[in-house]
Amino acid sequence: MATVRVTALPAAPLDAAAAFHAEWLPRIRSQLAASQDESAVLVFPPADHSHRGWRLAAVQELARELAPRRINALACDSVAGEAAALALLDNCQGITGQLLAIDQAGMVAEAS
């Protein structure tokens, strides 16, 4: 499973979405095109609810574009939580196009 850690985005949702699409999306497409992995997970830092819409739309469109490859995203800042969520996604072959907010135990936290 390919993992892409998305970092250094602006705090404002519109600015973060613009930066993601301008800077990160070309990198993600390039990395996944060169990869043989059947699935990929984008890992975003936690953010408030105002970022959920653009993040979810981005991961859903990537999942459609790159099907049958599975593409999901996490909003997480815990190493243990991320590892637990990645293990879950690796074992759940039917999950794609999802954005999960993950707490330290790897459980779905409140919406991000």
C-alpha positions as CSV (number, residue, x, y, z in Angstrom):
1,M,0.0,0.0,0.0
2,A,1.4,3.4,-1.0
3,T,1.3,6.1,1.6
4,V,1.5,9.8,0.8
5,R,1.8,12.2,3.7
6,V,0.3,15.6,2.7
7,T,2.0,18.3,4.7
8,A,2.5,22.1,4.9
9,L,-0.9,23.2,3.7
10,P,-2.3,26.6,4.6
11,A,-4.8,26.9,7.5
12,A,-7.7,28.4,5.5
13,P,-9.7,25.7,3.7
14,L,-9.8,27.4,0.3
15,D,-6.1,28.1,0.4
16,A,-5.4,24.5,1.5
17,A,-7.5,23.1,-1.3
18,A,-5.8,25.3,-3.9
19,A,-2.3,24.3,-2.6
20,F,-3.3,20.6,-2.6
21,H,-4.5,20.7,-6.2
22,A,-1.6,22.8,-7.4
23,E,1.3,21.2,-5.5
24,W,0.3,17.8,-4.2
25,L,-2.1,16.3,-6.8
26,P,0.5,16.2,-9.6
27,R,3.0,14.5,-7.2
28,I,0.4,12.0,-6.1
29,R,-0.6,11.1,-9.6
30,S,3.0,10.7,-10.6
31,Q,3.9,8.6,-7.6
32,L,0.9,6.3,-8.1
33,A,1.5,6.0,-11.9
34,A,4.9,4.7,-11.1
35,S,3.7,2.4,-8.3
36,Q,2.5,-1.2,-8.6
37,D,0.6,-0.9,-5.3
38,E,-3.1,-1.9,-5.5
39,S,-4.1,0.8,-3.0
40,A,-2.9,4.1,-1.7
41,V,-3.7,6.2,1.4
42,L,-3.2,9.9,1.7
43,V,-2.4,11.1,5.2
44,F,-3.5,14.6,6.1
45,P,-2.8,16.3,9.4
46,P,-6.0,16.8,11.5
47,A,-8.0,19.9,10.6
48,D,-11.4,21.3,11.6
49,H,-14.6,20.5,9.8
50,S,-14.2,23.2,7.2
51,H,-11.5,21.1,5.4
52,R,-13.6,17.9,5.2
53,G,-15.5,18.8,2.0
54,W,-12.5,19.5,-0.3
55,R,-10.5,16.6,1.2
56,L,-13.3,14.1,0.7
57,A,-14.0,15.4,-2.9
58,A,-10.3,15.0,-3.8
59,V,-10.0,11.4,-2.5
60,Q,-13.3,10.4,-4.1
61,E,-12.2,11.8,-7.5
62,L,-8.8,10.1,-7.2
63,A,-10.5,6.8,-6.4
64,R,-12.7,7.2,-9.5
65,E,-9.8,8.2,-11.7
66,L,-7.5,5.5,-10.6
67,A,-10.0,2.6,-10.3
68,P,-9.7,-0.3,-9.8
69,R,-6.9,0.9,-7.5
70,R,-8.3,1.7,-4.0
71,I,-7.6,5.3,-2.8
72,N,-8.5,6.4,0.7
73,A,-7.4,9.2,3.1
74,L,-6.7,9.6,6.8
75,A,-6.7,12.8,8.9
76,C,-4.3,11.7,11.7
77,D,-1.4,12.9,13.7
78,S,-0.7,9.8,15.7
79,V,1.8,7.2,14.6
80,A,-0.1,4.4,16.4
81,G,-3.4,5.5,15.1
82,E,-2.1,5.7,11.6
83,A,-0.6,2.2,11.8
84,A,-3.9,0.8,13.1
85,A,-5.9,2.5,10.3
86,L,-3.5,1.4,7.6
87,A,-3.8,-2.2,8.8
88,L,-7.6,-2.0,8.8
89,L,-7.6,-0.5,5.3
90,D,-5.2,-3.2,4.1
91,N,-7.5,-5.9,5.3
92,C,-10.8,-4.3,4.0
93,Q,-10.5,-4.7,0.3
94,G,-13.8,-3.1,-0.5
95,I,-13.1,0.3,1.0
96,T,-12.2,3.1,-1.4
97,G,-12.9,6.8,-1.7
98,Q,-13.1,7.4,2.0
99,L,-11.7,10.0,4.4
100,L,-11.3,8.8,8.0
101,A,-10.5,11.0,10.9
102,I,-8.4,8.8,13.2
103,D,-7.6,9.1,16.9
104,Q,-4.5,7.7,18.7
105,A,-6.0,4.2,19.0
106,G,-6.8,4.0,15.3
107,M,-10.5,4.5,15.8
108,V,-12.6,6.8,13.7
109,A,-12.8,10.1,15.6
110,E,-15.1,13.0,15.1
111,A,-15.4,14.2,11.6
112,S,-12.5,16.2,10.3
